[in-house]
Structures are given as structure tokens and as C-alpha cells.
């Protein structure tokens, strides 16, 4: 969606151009519902994997410090194993595996 179009809808809906979350969400929804042939975007699998790695960074840093490892090595292994959300406890297992392999 074009940001300019969203801003115009917001101005017409509220009488001002200031962005507030409820107003902006409503404006975007109105434009999306009323725009014919709106292009649907899909999230690339690579971006999903990158998000998983970013979310695991703190856990990986803590495990790396605890076991004397490189955080990057843990994150590479997280990606290789295809971990998904809700598996933060597996980072400790990965760190233990990497420490044992040294």
C-alpha cells in the first residue's frame, strides 16, 4: 500500500494528518478493503528464518558466555537445525553439544 494513499485516508478520516496507531490501523484497513486488485505480499522464508535467529540472539549470547563459545557458532547451528519459536531451551543443548565437540 502506498504510504501517501494511507496518509490521505487518515486526513479524510480524522481531519488531521497525525499518525496514531488506532487511526492509522483503521485507515489502512479501509484502503485495503476498498482497493481493487491489491497486490498481496508474502513473507520470504529467508526472512522468517532471520527473525528466528534475531529472536534467539540473547539466549545464544548467554549460552556462549556460560560455555565459552562463539555466539555466531550457536546461531549457525540453530539455523542448521531449523529451530522454530518456542524452542529457546534447545540453545543450551546446542551449546553443550558444541562445547563437547571442542
Order of alpha helices (4+ residues) and beta strands (2+ residues): alpha-alpha-alpha-alpha-alpha
